[in-house]
Structures are given as structure tokens and as C-alpha cells.
Amino acid sequence: MVYLIDDDKFERRGFEIFLNSTGMEHKSFGNAEDYLSTVKPESTDILVLDLHLSGMNGCELLNQMKSV
């Protein structure tokens, strides 16, 4: 499972199109908070993460994931 977090809907859609073309299963989020409320970080296989997110940024998310 590939999890994609990007607040730019056009960038996110581009990655979704690419992942669809490869047949990879994926789930997309527009912000880190939605990801955290839906997914257990310890169950994440692959994370494609925008570091410059609005709200909780990518570095803050990674730090929070490391503490789990």
C-alpha cells in the first residue's frame, strides 16, 4: 500500500494517475492530520510525503511517526 500526502490537489492527482498506471494500491490525503486520523503509522509500507504541507508539515509528521 502506498500512502500519498500532498496538499496540492494537482500534484496529488498526478501521483494518483501514475500509481493507477502501475497497478499499485494507494490512498491519498490532502494533509497530515487526515492521514493520522485514518491510518496507523506503524502499518505504513510506503509513504510519498510533501514536506511543505499546510498545517502539520512533513517533517513534523515524520517525527510523530518515529515516536509511535
N, C-alpha and C positions, 0 to 999 in steps of 0.2 A: 504494500500500500504506500502510495506517495501522497504526502500531505503538502499542499501548496498554500503559503500565506503571503498575500500581496494586496496592498490597499489600492493599487492602480488596476481598475477593472479591465483595461485593455491589455496590460501586461499579463494579468491573471488569465484572461481569455486565450491569449497566445500560447501560454504554457498548457492550458487545458486542451487546446487543439492539438498541440504536439503530443501530449500524453495519450490522447484518444487515438492518434495515428499509430502509436507504438503498441496499443492494446493494454497499457499499464492501468491498473486500477488506481484511482486517485480521488481525493476530496479536497475542495478548495475553500479558503476562508479569506475574508477581507480584512481581518485584524487578528491580533494575537489572542485577545480576550475570547473571541468566538471559538477559536481553536481550543483554548484551555477549558472552556465550558463543555466541549463536545468530546474531546479526545484525551485519553490518559497519556501523558507524555512518554511514560516508560514503554508504551506499546507502539511507539512511532518507529517505523522502519526507515523511511526516507523523508526528509523534510527539505523542501525548497522554500527558503525564507528571505523575504525582503528585510534588510537591516534597518531601513529608514521608514518604518511604519509610523502612522499617526497613533496616538495613544501609547500603549506599551510598544517600545521599539524591539527590533530583532535581537539585539544584544541582551536586553532585559529578559526577553523570553528565554533565550538560551541559558542565562544564569538561573532562572527559575527552574528550568528543566533539569539542570545539573543538581539542584538541591533536592530533587524528588528521589 
